[in-house]
Structure formats: C-alpha cells, structure tokens
Amino acid sequence: MIRGIRPLLRGSTYSGALFAYCAAPASLPLLPFALLPVLAWRSAPEGVRAALVLLVWAALIGVLGLARTTRRALVACARRLLRVPLPDPAATPAGADRWRTPLWLLLHVTLGWTGGLASGVLIVAGLTLPGNWLHGEGRMALFGWSARVTGGWGSWVAAVGCLLLAAAVCAVVAGVLRWSAPRLLGPSSAERLALAAERELRLAERNRLAHELHDSIGHTLTATTIQAAVAGEVLAADPAAARAALRSIEESTRAALADLDYVLGVLREEQAGRAPTRTLADLPELLERLRHAGAVVEPELSGELALVRGTLSRAAYRILQEGLTNALRHGAGGPIEVRVAAAPDGLELSVVNRTASGADAGSGGTTGSGRGAFPTSGHGLAGLAERVRLLHGEIEAGPAGAGLWRLAVRLPVRVSA
C-alpha cells in the first residue's frame, strides 16, 4: 500500500507527467497539414477520413523524430524532467535504429493526449462532485455520459478518489516514459560500441600523453637540477661554464614547456598546437644537454638512423630519454654508454651506466648520484615496458656486471629505402 502511494508523492512523477502532457499541444501545429488529404477527399466516409487524419498526423510526427536535433532535445528533457541518466547522442543512428526516436515520439504524443484528457476529466470531476459547492443538485455530462451530482459524504469520497486517480494517471504516464526512454532514446548496441571505442581511444591518448609528459618533464627536471648544481659550483671559478649550464637549462625548459603546452591543450579539449615531435634526429641535441649537465656520454651510433621515421623514431627517442634520465638520477657519476644500431630487421637501443653502491636504477624511493637525491615513483621502467610491448619489441633492464646497470631494447623495424 505504502509502495503504491509513494510514487504519488514524488515531484519527478508530476514533472514527468508535465513533460508528457506538453507533447499534446506541441503536436497541434502538424494537425493542419494532416487535414489536407481529407480536404481533397471529401467523398470518403467519416470513419475513413478520421483514420486518414490520424495516420498522416502520426507520419508527420514520426518524420519530425528523424531529425537529430529532435533527439538531442528529447534526451535533454528526459534527463531533466524524467530524471533518466541518458548520454548525449554520439552520432546519427543508422538502419533500424533510426526509427527508435520516432517511435518514442509517437508514444510520447499518445501518452500526452490520453493521459492529459484522462487526468483532466478526473480533476474536473474531483472538483465538481461535492454538491455543496454547487449549492444543491447538479448534473455532469461528458461525451454523452452524464451523472447526477448531490451533496453528502459520498460525493466527497468520490471527489478524493477522482483526484487520487488523476495522480495515479500522472504516475503511470511518467513511469511508462521513464521505462521507455533508455530503450528508445538511449544508445543502441552499435552506439554503445562506438562510445566504448571512443572512450578507449581517449584513454589510450591520455596514457600516451602521460608517457610523453613523464619522459619529457622528468628528464628536464633531472637535467636542470644537475645543471643548476654545476652552475652554482663553478660560478666563481669558471663563469663561462656557469653561463653555458644556464643556457642549457633555458633550452631544456623551453622544449619541456612546448611539450607541456601541447599536453594541457589536449587535456582541456582545446585546439592544441602541433604536437612536438622528438625523434632520433634530435638525439645529438639531447646528448649535448647531458654534457652541459656535467655527464660524460659515450655514444655509439650505427646504421641509417635517418631512415627510421614516424612512430618508431619518436618512441626510440623517448626510450633513450627515459634511460638517460634514470642514468642521471641513479648513476654514480661515471660515463654513460649509449648505443643505437639500426638494421634492416630491427632497431637496438641500450644505455649502460655505473650505479652507486647498492642503488637499483629500477627501484622506487629516493636514490641519486653525488649531486643530490632524486625522489622517484618507480613508474619509469613500467612505462618503458608498456611502450615497448605496444611496439612488439623486447626490453631488458638490470645489473650488467659489477656496478653497472643496463637498459636494452630491441624494436622490430623496416628501414625505408
């Protein structure tokens, strides 16, 4: 009993019923167009003419439901008035799915007319039945049906019953629309697959941006911290070296700001500028910045690196950047060996550096070289492994002899002719 009365006390019941009843007057502008065939066929029987008007009227309402704007408006109103969580339409539905919105609109208009007339009659009856409001007896008539209205408790009970029935009609109408909205206005199976694919693409893009940001900003902060320390140490004794270190800091931070601006523009869904492209062609500049930071870099480059392009070249640059960043953070100050070899069947990358006693270049925590400590999250190698896996490559990272740490990556490649 209480569960049956509870919907009658909710505001969403009457906002949903109002949404349904508004469809009745909203459909009236199409009625004159539905009358045109009847005016041209005056000799038809009355019943046939009435049925023809209803069919043409329903067809016009259905055609209106084919418009994408109509669906968007209905979805927005259903979310607000029916309290149904519906996503925004992803695209114009195709095939049989395109008829779901016209079907819902026809149901909406039908419920608007039937529910509006029924609840209107019940409300009028509820307000009219008490005979003492009419100062005696009276008679109600509607569509050929009539009833005598008298005073007394019976008329009051009937009046309350009519008002409760009117509220029940509102609840039924709102309930039917609320039940049908997800099924007819909500996304179809094809649209749900499209939405899932779109979410997957957005997630993949954000993960890629997270890798790019981690590699670029992490490397820049590590290098500039060391360069700042170098500049402070040699400022008095060697002003020229200090100025060179400061210039390197400026160049590194300028490149990192370009990366950051692009990433933030994408995350804000703004029109970001052209994505910064760091490739193997930029490797000499990266190594030069490390030398300005005081690192001793011993590169060994072989093969036609200029012919390695596109995604593979960008990924190789980021892998080497992350490996060199780890070497700066965890290295013991010795030389850093960088090897890049391009062959017709693969691209080999390796970074070898000396580690401090007991330090693990792949661990989290706080480790560092002789210039200070660097807190790490331990996500660097995990991100590298994921990047390499997506490129169907192989990665090895771990100790390589006494006091050495080696990062080795092999990526399948086709060198352009």
Secondary structure per residue as TSV (DSSP state, phi and psi in degrees):
chain	resnum	aa	ss	phi	psi
A	1	M	-	360.0	-48.0
A	2	I	H	-66.9	-38.7
A	3	R	H	-65.2	-31.0
A	4	G	H	-72.9	-31.0
A	5	I	H	-84.0	-26.7
A	6	R	G	-55.7	-43.4
A	7	P	G	-61.6	-25.4
A	8	L	G	-72.3	-14.5
A	9	L	G	-101.5	0.6
A	10	R	-	-90.6	139.2
A	11	G	H	-67.7	-30.8
A	12	S	H	-65.4	-25.4
A	13	T	H	-62.9	-44.9
A	14	Y	H	-82.2	-29.3
A	15	S	H	-68.5	-37.1
A	16	G	H	-67.6	-39.8
A	17	A	H	-65.5	-39.4
A	18	L	H	-62.3	-40.5
A	19	F	H	-59.6	-41.2
A	20	A	H	-68.7	-44.2
A	21	Y	H	-69.4	-26.1
A	22	C	T	-67.3	-20.1
A	23	A	H	-66.9	-27.9
A	24	A	H	-64.2	-57.5
A	25	P	H	-66.2	-27.8
A	26	A	H	-67.2	-24.8
A	27	S	H	-86.3	-10.0
A	28	L	G	-63.0	-36.3
A	29	P	G	-59.3	-20.6
A	30	L	G	-84.4	-14.9
A	31	L	H	-62.1	-43.4
A	32	P	H	-56.9	-36.1
A	33	F	H	-69.0	-32.8
A	34	A	H	-70.4	-22.9
A	35	L	H	-80.9	-15.0
A	36	L	H	-60.6	-46.0
A	37	P	H	-61.6	-33.9
A	38	V	H	-67.7	-39.2
A	39	L	H	-64.9	-29.3
A	40	A	H	-82.6	-14.1
A	41	W	-	-124.7	67.8
A	42	R	T	-72.9	-21.4
A	43	S	T	-80.4	-7.6
A	44	A	S	-70.4	151.7
A	45	P	-	-60.6	158.1
A	46	E	H	-60.6	-43.8
A	47	G	H	-63.1	-41.2
A	48	V	H	-64.8	-41.2
A	49	R	H	-64.2	-41.3
A	50	A	H	-64.5	-42.9
A	51	A	H	-64.1	-38.2
A	52	L	H	-64.1	-40.4
A	53	V	H	-61.9	-45.0
A	54	L	H	-64.2	-40.5
A	55	L	H	-65.5	-45.8
A	56	V	H	-65.8	-39.3
A	57	W	H	-61.6	-46.0
A	58	A	H	-62.8	-39.0
A	59	A	H	-64.4	-41.1
A	60	L	H	-65.0	-40.1
A	61	I	H	-63.9	-41.2
A	62	G	H	-63.5	-41.3
A	63	V	H	-62.4	-38.1
A	64	L	H	-62.3	-33.1
A	65	G	H	-71.6	-12.9
A	66	L	T	-74.6	-19.2
A	67	A	S	-70.5	137.2
A	68	R	H	-64.7	-33.9
A	69	T	H	-63.0	-37.4
A	70	T	H	-62.4	-43.9
A	71	R	H	-64.4	-42.2
A	72	R	H	-61.6	-42.0
A	73	A	H	-65.7	-41.8
A	74	L	H	-65.3	-40.1
A	75	V	H	-63.3	-43.7
A	76	A	H	-63.2	-43.6
A	77	C	H	-67.4	-39.6
A	78	A	H	-64.2	-37.9
A	79	R	H	-63.3	-41.3
A	80	R	H	-82.4	-44.3
A	81	L	H	-94.7	-34.3
A	82	L	S	-91.5	-10.2
A	83	R	-	58.2	42.9
A	84	V	-	-106.0	124.6
A	85	P	-	-75.7	95.3
A	86	L	-	-112.7	132.5
A	87	P	-	-74.8	159.4
A	88	D	-	-64.7	141.6
A	89	P	-	-58.8	130.9
A	90	A	-	-77.2	-40.9
A	91	A	S	-159.1	170.9
A	92	T	-	-69.0	122.8
A	93	P	-	-66.5	153.6
A	94	A	-	-121.1	162.4
A	95	G	G	66.8	-140.7
A	96	A	G	-67.1	-23.7
A	97	D	G	-65.7	-24.0
A	98	R	G	-70.1	-17.2
A	99	W	G	-89.5	-0.6
A	100	R	H	-69.6	-41.0
A	101	T	H	-67.3	-46.1
A	102	P	H	-58.0	-37.6
A	103	L	H	-63.9	-41.8
A	104	W	H	-67.4	-37.2
A	105	L	H	-66.1	-39.5
A	106	L	H	-64.1	-42.0
A	107	L	H	-62.1	-40.7
A	108	H	H	-61.1	-47.7
A	109	V	H	-66.8	-41.1
A	110	T	H	-61.9	-45.9
A	111	L	H	-65.4	-34.4
A	112	G	H	-62.7	-44.0
A	113	W	H	-72.2	-51.0
A	114	T	H	-66.8	-45.9
A	115	G	H	-66.9	-39.7
A	116	G	H	-64.6	-42.7
A	117	L	H	-66.7	-43.2
A	118	A	H	-64.7	-48.6
A	119	S	H	-68.0	-34.6
A	120	G	H	-62.3	-45.0
A	121	V	H	-62.0	-43.4
A	122	L	H	-65.5	-38.6
A	123	I	H	-67.0	-43.6
A	124	V	H	-60.9	-42.6
A	125	A	H	-63.7	-41.2
A	126	G	H	-64.4	-31.8
A	127	L	H	-84.3	-17.6
A	128	T	H	-100.6	-28.6
A	129	L	-	-57.2	-43.4
A	130	P	-	-58.1	114.0
A	131	G	G	-66.9	-27.0
A	132	N	G	-70.2	-16.8
A	133	W	G	-72.0	-22.7
A	134	L	G	-100.0	3.6
A	135	H	T	56.3	47.2
A	136	G	S	133.8	-155.1
A	137	E	-	-84.3	156.7
A	138	G	E	-155.2	-179.7
A	139	R	E	-140.8	135.1
A	140	M	E	-106.1	141.3
A	141	A	E	-138.0	136.5
A	142	L	E	-152.8	121.3
A	143	F	T	52.5	39.9
A	144	G	T	85.6	-6.3
A	145	W	E	-99.4	136.6
A	146	S	E	-136.7	154.2
A	147	A	E	-147.6	146.5
A	148	R	E	-87.5	134.9
A	149	V	E	-107.1	123.0
A	150	T	-	-127.2	166.9
A	151	G	-	-80.0	-173.2
A	152	G	S	104.3	172.9
A	153	W	H	-66.4	-30.4
A	154	G	H	-60.3	-40.6
A	155	S	H	-67.6	-34.1
A	156	W	H	-67.4	-41.7
A	157	V	H	-64.1	-42.2
A	158	A	H	-63.5	-37.7
A	159	A	H	-63.9	-45.2
A	160	V	H	-63.3	-39.0
A	161	G	H	-62.0	-41.7
A	162	C	H	-63.0	-41.6
A	163	L	H	-66.7	-37.9
A	164	L	H	-66.6	-38.1
A	165	L	H	-65.3	-38.1
A	166	A	H	-61.9	-41.5
A	167	A	H	-65.3	-37.0
A	168	A	H	-65.7	-38.1
A	169	V	H	-60.8	-42.5
A	170	C	H	-60.1	-42.7
A	171	A	H	-64.9	-41.2
A	172	V	H	-66.0	-45.0
A	173	V	H	-61.6	-47.7
A	174	A	H	-63.5	-38.0
A	175	G	H	-65.0	-41.3
A	176	V	H	-64.9	-43.1
A	177	L	H	-66.1	-39.9
A	178	R	H	-66.2	-34.8
A	179	W	H	-72.4	-39.2
A	180	S	H	-83.7	-21.5
A	181	A	H	-58.9	-50.4
A	182	P	H	-63.1	-30.1
A	183	R	H	-79.6	-30.6
A	184	L	H	-110.8	-32.4
A	185	L	T	-96.4	-23.7
A	186	G	S	-70.6	173.1
A	187	P	-	-67.1	140.6
A	188	S	-	-77.8	179.0
A	189	S	H	-60.8	-42.2
A	190	A	H	-65.7	-39.2
A	191	E	H	-69.0	-36.8
A	192	R	H	-64.1	-39.4
A	193	L	H	-64.0	-40.3
A	194	A	H	-65.2	-41.0
A	195	L	H	-64.1	-41.5
A	196	A	H	-64.0	-41.1
A	197	A	H	-64.6	-38.6
A	198	E	H	-65.9	-42.3
A	199	R	H	-63.3	-38.1
A	200	E	H	-65.2	-40.5
A	201	L	H	-65.1	-41.5
A	202	R	H	-63.7	-41.3
A	203	L	H	-64.7	-42.3
A	204	A	H	-62.8	-40.6
A	205	E	H	-64.9	-40.8
A	206	R	H	-68.1	-36.8
A	207	N	H	-64.6	-40.4
A	208	R	H	-62.6	-42.2
A	209	L	H	-64.6	-37.3
A	210	A	H	-62.1	-41.6
A	211	H	H	-63.0	-45.4
A	212	E	H	-61.0	-44.4
A	213	L	H	-66.3	-41.7
A	214	H	H	-61.2	-46.2
A	215	D	H	-66.5	-47.4
A	216	S	H	-71.3	-54.4
A	217	I	H	-68.9	-39.8
A	218	G	H	-61.2	-44.7
A	219	H	H	-64.9	-43.2
A	220	T	H	-63.1	-45.0
A	221	L	H	-64.1	-40.5
A	222	T	H	-63.3	-47.9
A	223	A	H	-65.6	-43.2
A	224	T	H	-68.8	-32.3
A	225	T	H	-62.4	-44.5
A	226	I	H	-67.7	-41.8
A	227	Q	H	-64.0	-38.5
A	228	A	H	-63.7	-40.2
A	229	A	H	-64.2	-41.4
A	230	V	H	-61.9	-46.1
A	231	A	H	-60.7	-39.9
A	232	G	H	-66.0	-34.2
A	233	E	H	-74.0	-35.0
A	234	V	H	-106.3	8.5
A	235	L	T	-58.4	-43.5
A	236	A	T	-81.2	-40.9
A	237	A	T	-80.0	-35.4
A	238	D	-	-140.4	80.3
A	239	P	H	-58.7	-33.4
A	240	A	H	-63.6	-43.8
A	241	A	H	-65.3	-37.5
A	242	A	H	-64.1	-42.3
A	243	R	H	-64.1	-38.9
A	244	A	H	-62.7	-41.0
A	245	A	H	-63.9	-40.2
A	246	L	H	-67.6	-37.2
A	247	R	H	-63.6	-39.2
A	248	S	H	-65.1	-37.8
A	249	I	H	-61.3	-43.4
A	250	E	H	-61.5	-44.5
A	251	E	H	-65.4	-41.4
A	252	S	H	-65.4	-45.8
A	253	T	H	-68.7	-32.0
A	254	R	H	-64.6	-43.1
A	255	A	H	-65.8	-39.6
A	256	A	H	-67.2	-36.0
A	257	L	H	-64.9	-36.2
A	258	A	H	-63.2	-42.9
A	259	D	H	-62.4	-43.3
A	260	L	H	-66.0	-41.7
A	261	D	H	-60.2	-42.2
A	262	Y	H	-64.4	-46.1
A	263	V	H	-62.9	-44.9
A	264	L	H	-65.0	-35.9
A	265	G	H	-63.4	-39.8
A	266	V	H	-68.6	-42.7
A	267	L	H	-65.1	-31.5
A	268	R	T	-84.2	1.1
A	269	E	T	58.4	35.1
A	270	E	S	-95.7	175.5
A	271	Q	-	-81.7	90.2
A	272	A	-	-75.2	159.2
A	273	G	-	-71.2	-177.4
A	274	R	-	-63.0	135.1
A	275	A	-	-62.5	132.0
A	276	P	-	-62.2	130.7
A	277	T	-	-113.7	109.0
A	278	R	-	-104.6	121.5
A	279	T	-	-125.7	-178.1
A	280	L	G	-60.9	-21.2
A	281	A	G	-65.5	-23.4
A	282	D	G	-91.1	3.3
A	283	L	H	-61.6	-42.5
A	284	P	H	-57.4	-39.6
A	285	E	H	-63.9	-40.0
A	286	L	H	-63.1	-44.3
A	287	L	H	-65.8	-34.5
A	288	E	H	-66.6	-38.6
A	289	R	H	-64.2	-35.5
A	290	L	H	-66.1	-37.7
A	291	R	H	-66.1	-37.1
A	292	H	H	-64.3	-27.1
A	293	A	T	-78.7	-2.8
A	294	G	T	98.2	2.2
A	295	A	-	-81.4	148.5
A	296	V	-	-100.1	112.9
A	297	V	E	-112.6	130.9
A	298	E	E	-118.6	90.6
A	299	P	E	-82.9	148.2
A	300	E	E	-134.9	101.9
A	301	L	E	-111.1	130.8
A	302	S	E	-143.6	155.8
A	303	G	S	89.3	176.4
A	304	E	-	-88.2	80.9
A	305	L	G	-66.4	-29.7
A	306	A	G	-66.5	-19.8
A	307	L	G	-88.2	-6.2
A	308	V	-	-88.4	113.9
A	309	R	-	-131.2	179.2
A	310	G	H	68.5	-145.6
A	311	T	H	-60.0	-39.8
A	312	L	H	-63.5	-42.3
A	313	S	H	-66.0	-40.9
A	314	R	H	-65.9	-42.0
A	315	A	H	-64.9	-40.6
A	316	A	H	-61.7	-41.7
A	317	Y	H	-60.7	-46.0
A	318	R	H	-66.3	-35.2
A	319	I	H	-64.6	-46.1
A	320	L	H	-64.8	-38.4
A	321	Q	H	-61.7	-43.7
A	322	E	H	-66.7	-40.8
A	323	G	H	-62.8	-41.4
A	324	L	H	-68.8	-35.1
A	325	T	H	-62.7	-44.2
A	326	N	H	-62.5	-37.7
A	327	A	H	-64.3	-39.3
A	328	L	H	-66.7	-40.2
A	329	R	H	-71.2	-43.3
A	330	H	H	-108.7	-5.8
A	331	G	B	-71.0	159.4
A	332	A	-	-93.8	11.0
A	333	G	S	96.1	-1.7
A	334	G	S	-80.7	-174.4
A	335	P	-	-68.4	149.2
A	336	I	E	-110.3	118.9
A	337	E	E	-92.9	125.1
A	338	V	E	-119.8	124.4
A	339	R	E	-125.2	129.4
A	340	V	E	-132.7	121.5
A	341	A	E	-132.2	120.7
A	342	A	E	-103.0	124.8
A	343	A	E	-125.0	165.8
A	344	P	T	-59.1	-26.9
A	345	D	T	-109.0	-3.2
A	346	G	E	-173.3	160.8
A	347	L	E	-119.4	121.1
A	348	E	E	-107.8	131.2
A	349	L	E	-128.1	140.5
A	350	S	E	-152.7	145.5
A	351	V	E	-132.1	122.8
A	352	V	E	-123.2	130.9
A	353	N	E	-144.7	159.4
A	354	R	E	-81.4	145.8
A	355	T	B	-114.6	153.4
A	356	A	-	-66.9	160.7
A	357	S	T	-59.9	119.4
A	358	G	T	81.6	-1.7
A	359	A	-	-82.4	147.5
A	360	D	-	-122.8	113.9
A	361	A	T	-65.8	-15.5
A	362	G	T	-100.9	-0.2
A	363	S	-	-88.5	165.6
A	364	G	-	-88.5	-164.1
A	365	G	E	92.4	-152.8
A	366	T	E	-124.8	114.1
A	367	T	E	-130.7	179.0
A	368	G	E	174.5	176.3
A	369	S	E	-96.2	-166.9
A	370	G	T	-70.6	-9.3
A	371	R	T	-94.2	-3.1
A	372	G	E	146.5	178.1
A	373	A	E	-104.7	146.6
A	374	F	E	-125.9	117.5
A	375	P	E	-70.0	138.2
A	376	T	E	-128.8	155.0
A	377	S	-	-95.6	-13.4
A	378	G	S	79.0	9.1
A	379	H	-	-95.4	-6.6
A	380	G	H	-63.1	-52.5
A	381	L	H	-66.9	-34.5
A	382	A	H	-63.9	-41.7
A	383	G	H	-65.2	-39.5
A	384	L	H	-62.6	-44.2
A	385	A	H	-61.9	-38.7
A	386	E	H	-67.6	-42.1
A	387	R	H	-61.8	-44.2
A	388	V	H	-66.5	-38.9
A	389	R	H	-62.5	-41.1
A	390	L	H	-64.0	-25.6
A	391	L	T	-95.0	9.6
A	392	H	T	60.3	37.1
A	393	G	-	-104.9	-171.0
A	394	E	E	-127.1	144.1
A	395	I	E	-136.8	139.6
A	396	E	E	-132.9	134.9
A	397	A	E	-144.8	127.4
A	398	G	E	166.4	-178.4
A	399	P	E	-60.4	143.1
A	400	A	-	-132.7	65.3
A	401	G	S	99.4	-177.7
A	402	A	T	-68.3	118.9
A	403	G	T	70.8	15.7
A	404	L	E	-118.8	148.7
A	405	W	E	-127.7	134.9
A	406	R	E	-129.6	130.6
A	407	L	E	-112.3	121.0
A	408	A	E	-129.1	130.8
A	409	V	E	-132.6	137.4
A	410	R	E	-126.3	124.7
A	411	L	E	-117.2	132.8
A	412	P	E	-67.4	140.2
A	413	V	-	-150.5	149.7
A	414	R	-	-117.1	111.6
A	415	V	-	-76.2	125.6
A	416	S	-	-64.2	144.7
A	417	A	-	-79.9	360.0
